[in-house]
Amino acid sequence: MGKTKERRLAGRVALVTGASRGIGAAVARRFAAEGAELILVARTTGGLEEVDDAVRAAGGHALLVPLDLRDGALIDRLGGAVAERHGKLDILVGNAAMLGGLMPVGHYPPERWADVLAINLTANWRLIRSFDALLRASDAGRAIFVTSGVARRTVAYWGAYAASKAALEALVSTYAAELRETKVKVNILDPGAVATRMRAEAFPGEDAASLRSPEAIAEAFVALAEPACTKHGEVVIV
């Protein structure tokens, strides 16, 4: 009789933001298939429920958390709830983001600029603030934050998104440096061009069939999330 394949995230508690669609949803489904217990965060309840259906169909379990990441107090409350329920967090995936439109730097409405920075940067800082102790409490805490190539190259009209992702890389790299003497591994993942709703918003005429699917890049997240991962403080380009 053949040996059952070992699931690489068996028993790991994983929190994924932006989990209702696109990359976050694909990562959630793959993590579930690898045995993780999921905490899925997104603004849209309907999208979370669809992902939950797929997770349950694969034999997995997920706690659904409809939450606007601009509300830092709610992130703090979530941290407290996870501490009470699990006493640790094994995997944190900071994936949620917004494009905010493409326009000249001087044309961004102040509220739009603020929202992009709030979701792409400040929310991830609040996640670090709320879950740092829980990641340290894990025997192999892993944190993965999603970036973009525009953080490292100049492209006209991408000002808000590019600035937020460049700042995120600086923030996460600093956090990783602070954790060098711990068991926690923190990395930044650049998925490249993937067929998502945000990509379609940025490139409306592009043929989505020419791009990789979110499912095609989910393995990169598993590799950075599993206890065997030794990468730390890196920008991993998929």
C-alpha positions in Angstrom: 0.0 0.0 0.0 1.4 3.4 -1.0 2.5 5.8 1.7 0.3 8.8 2.3 2.0 12.0 1.2 3.0 14.2 4.1 1.3 17.5 4.3 3.8 20.2 4.7 1.7 22.6 6.8 -0.1 20.0 8.9 -1.3 21.5 12.1 0.1 25.0 11.4 -2.1 28.0 12.2 -2.1 30.4 9.2 -3.6 33.9 8.8 -4.0 35.1 5.2 -5.2 38.7 4.4 -6.9 39.5 1.1 -8.2 35.9 1.1 -11.5 36.4 -0.7 -10.1 36.3 -4.2 -7.0 36.1 -6.4 -3.7 35.2 -4.9 -5.0 35.2 -1.3 -7.8 32.8 -2.1 -5.4 30.5 -4.1 -2.9 30.5 -1.2 -5.8 29.7 1.3 -6.9 26.7 -0.8 -3.3 25.4 -1.2 -2.5 25.9 2.5 -5.7 24.0 3.4 -4.6 21.1 1.1 -1.2 21.1 2.9 -3.0 20.7 6.3 -3.0 24.3 7.7 -5.7 25.6 10.0 -6.8 28.9 8.4 -7.8 32.3 9.6 -9.0 34.1 6.5 -9.3 37.9 6.4 -11.0 40.1 3.8 -13.6 42.8 3.5 -16.1 40.8 1.4 -18.0 38.1 3.3 -19.4 36.5 0.2 -15.9 36.0 -1.3 -14.7 34.5 2.0 -17.6 32.1 2.1 -16.8 30.9 -1.5 -13.2 30.2 -0.5 -14.4 28.5 2.7 -16.5 26.1 0.5 -13.4 25.1 -1.4 -11.4 24.7 1.8 -14.1 22.5 3.4 -14.4 20.4 0.2 -10.7 19.7 0.5 -11.2 18.6 4.2 -9.8 21.8 5.7 -11.1 24.2 8.2 -11.1 28.0 8.2 -12.2 30.8 10.5 -13.6 33.6 8.4 -12.9 37.2 9.5 -14.7 40.0 7.5 -12.5 42.9 8.4 -11.5 46.3 6.9 -7.7 46.4 7.4 -7.9 50.2 7.6 -9.3 49.7 11.1 -6.2 49.1 13.2 -8.3 48.5 16.4 -10.0 45.6 14.8 -6.6 44.1 13.8 -5.5 44.4 17.5 -8.7 42.6 18.5 -8.0 39.9 16.0 -4.6 39.5 17.5 -6.1 39.1 21.0 -8.6 36.5 19.7 -5.9 34.4 18.0 -3.8 34.6 21.2 -6.7 33.4 23.3 -7.7 30.6 20.9 -4.2 29.3 19.8 -1.6 31.0 21.9 0.6 31.4 18.8 0.6 32.1 15.0 2.7 29.9 12.8 2.2 31.7 9.5 1.2 35.3 8.6 0.6 36.2 5.0 0.2 39.9 4.3 -1.4 39.8 0.9 -4.2 42.4 0.9 -3.6 45.4 -1.3 -5.2 48.0 -3.4 -4.0 49.7 -6.6 -5.7 53.0 -6.1 -5.8 53.8 -9.8 -3.0 55.0 -12.1 -2.5 58.7 -12.5 0.1 61.5 -12.2 1.4 61.9 -8.7 -0.1 65.3 -8.2 -3.5 64.1 -9.3 -4.2 61.6 -6.5 -7.2 62.6 -4.4 -5.9 62.8 -0.8 -8.4 60.2 0.5 -7.3 57.8 -2.3 -3.6 58.2 -1.4 -4.4 57.7 2.2 -6.4 54.5 1.5 -3.6 53.0 -0.6 -1.0 53.7 2.1 -3.4 52.5 4.9 -4.0 49.1 3.3 -0.7 48.4 1.6 1.6 49.7 4.3 0.1 50.7 7.6 -2.2 47.6 7.9 0.8 45.3 7.5 2.6 47.3 10.3 -0.5 46.8 12.5 -0.4 43.1 11.7 3.3 42.9 12.7 2.5 44.9 15.8 -0.4 42.6 16.8 1.1 39.2 15.8 4.8 39.6 16.5 4.6 37.9 19.9 2.4 35.1 18.5 4.9 34.4 15.7 7.7 34.3 18.3 5.6 31.8 20.3 5.5 29.4 17.4 8.3 26.8 17.0 8.8 28.0 13.5 7.0 31.3 12.9 6.8 32.4 9.3 5.7 35.7 7.8 5.3 36.5 4.1 4.5 39.9 2.7 3.5 40.4 -0.9 5.2 43.1 -2.9 5.5 44.2 -6.6 8.3 44.9 -9.1 7.3 48.5 -9.2 8.7 48.9 -5.7 12.2 48.5 -7.3 11.7 50.2 -10.7 10.3 53.5 -11.7 7.0 53.4 -13.7 5.1 56.5 -14.5 1.6 56.9 -13.0 2.0 54.1 -10.4 3.0 56.6 -7.6 0.7 55.6 -4.7 1.0 51.8 -5.2 4.8 51.9 -5.9 5.5 54.1 -2.9 3.4 51.9 -0.6 5.2 48.7 -1.8 8.7 50.3 -1.6 7.9 51.4 2.0 6.5 47.9 2.7 9.8 46.3 1.6 11.7 48.7 3.8 9.4 48.0 6.8 9.6 44.2 6.4 13.3 44.1 5.8 13.8 46.1 9.0 11.5 43.7 10.9 13.4 40.7 9.5 16.7 42.2 10.7 15.2 42.5 14.2 14.3 38.8 14.2 17.7 37.4 13.1 18.3 35.7 16.4 14.9 34.1 16.7 13.1 31.1 15.1 10.9 33.4 13.0 11.6 33.7 9.3 10.3 36.8 7.5 10.4 37.2 3.7 8.9 39.4 0.9 7.4 37.7 -2.1 7.1 39.3 -5.5 4.6 37.1 -7.5 5.2 38.9 -10.8 2.5 39.1 -13.4 -0.5 37.1 -12.3 -4.1 37.0 -13.6 -5.9 38.8 -10.8 -8.6 41.5 -10.7 -5.9 44.1 -9.7 -3.8 43.2 -12.7 -6.9 43.6 -15.0 -7.5 47.0 -13.4 -3.9 48.1 -14.2 -3.8 46.5 -17.7 -7.4 46.4 -19.0 -6.5 45.3 -22.5 -4.2 42.5 -21.5 -5.0 38.9 -22.3 -5.4 37.2 -18.9 -4.8 33.8 -20.5 -1.2 34.9 -21.2 -0.5 35.3 -17.5 0.1 32.8 -14.7 -2.9 31.9 -12.6 -2.9 32.6 -8.8 -2.8 28.8 -8.3 0.4 28.5 -10.3 2.3 30.6 -7.7 0.8 29.2 -4.5 3.7 26.8 -4.2 6.1 29.7 -3.6 4.0 30.6 -0.5 4.1 27.1 0.8 7.9 26.9 0.5 8.2 30.1 2.6 5.6 29.0 5.1 6.8 25.6 6.0 9.0 24.9 9.0 11.8 23.7 6.7 12.2 27.2 5.2 15.6 28.7 5.8 15.2 31.9 3.8 15.0 35.1 5.9 15.0 38.8 5.0 14.8 38.1 1.3 12.8 39.4 -1.6 11.8 36.2 -3.4 10.8 36.8 -7.0 8.5 34.1 -8.4 
